[in-house]
Amino acid sequence: MRMSEQERLRKYPSIRFECRNCGITVVTDSTRRADKRTTYCCASCEREYWRKVTRHANKRKQQEEA
């Protein structure tokens, strides 16, 4: 069952957001179903962001224990 282009655009709208890690403005392509990004521009930005968050949380925890 194939969707018409209008149905696909209604079901998968383009999303515009700013990457939480690097600040690049991203507009997702509504013609690609798999593109459901809403926070990070790419996987490497997401990994880098979470590394920073975890590193700082661990550092704070160690300081509180001492």
N, C-alpha and C positions, 0 to 999 in steps of 0.2 A: 504494500500500500504506500503509494507516494503522496507526499503532501504538496499542495500547490505552494508557490512562493509566498503568497499572502498569508497562508496558514502558518508556514514556517517562521515568517517574520513576526507574527502575532505570538507564537509559542516561544520563540527564542529571540527576544529583542536584543538590539545592540546595547551594550553597557559601557558607560564612560566612567572611569575612576582613576585615582592617583595611586601609584604603587606606594605601599606603606614603608618600604625600605629605601628606595632610591628617589621617589618623588616624580617619576615619569608619568605623564598622562597617557592612559591606555584606553583605546576604544576597541571593544571586542567585535569580531566579525559575526554578524547574525546569520550568515550563510553556512557557517560551520557549527554543527550541533554540539560538538564536544567542548567548545570554548565557553566555559562557565566561570571564568576567572572573575573575581570581584575585589581582590585585595592586593595581590602581588603580580608584577608583570611577567615573571618567569620563575621557574623552580629554584634557580640559584639564589634569587633575591629572597625567596621564602626561607630557604635553609639558612642564609646569612642572618636574616632577621631573628630567627629562633635561636641561633647560636649566641647572638648578642644578649638576648633576653635571658637565656639560661645562664650564661656566664655571669651576668650582673646579679641575678638572683642568688646564685651559689656564693658569690663574693659577699653579698649582704648577709647571708645566712652564717657564713664563717665569722664575720665581724661580730654578729650578735652573740654567737656562742663564746667568743673569747672574752 
